[in-house]
Amino acid sequence: TSSNNGSAVSIGALFGSKSKAEEEKKNDIYDSDFEADEQVLNSTSGEANETHLWRDVAGLFALEKEQWHSKGRGPARVNLGTDHARVILRAERINKLLLNIPINKDLVMMKHSNGKGALFRSVNFLPDQPTNSSNMTAETFAIRFKDKDTTEQFLAAVERAKSAVLK
């Protein structure tokens, strides 16, 4: 379902098929070079002591009032620290943190039926939000990738991180 401002989409449109020209244009965002901002991010984001198990570009959507709303797109990572793991996604070009969810035994990611993304429910820990218990509610998210192989790699990395944290 679309709203008047164009930011809400149905789940079908979220993962739906597009013309080849539209897909090629959209896939241009997935060809970003990660290396340019890597050193800056690692030194300022808390990722310096984490291992990147996986990284690629993704689009993030959140379910709000029964409609999917785009939260942005950019580099997504599955990171493993000494005692934790997380999925993070930053807005392209500005590096604003859009998604920061812990990977734990309770995290369940379901592959979308077309294979180009995953759906999940989690608390999103963002630096500009207070962390008191009233703000710690789980949200439903969809993460969309350029193709089925990228989705498989992402889900495998989440499972590897989950196994490492649970040891």
Secondary structure, DSSP 4 states (H G I P E B T S, - for coil): ---TTS-EE-HHHHH----HHHHHHHHGGGG--SHHHHHHHHHHSS-TTSEEEEEEEEEEEEEETTEEEEEEEEEEEEEE-SS-EEEEEE-TTT--EEEEEE--TT--EEE-TTSSEEEEEE----TTS--SGGG---EEEEEE-SSHHHHHHHHHHHHHHHHHHH-
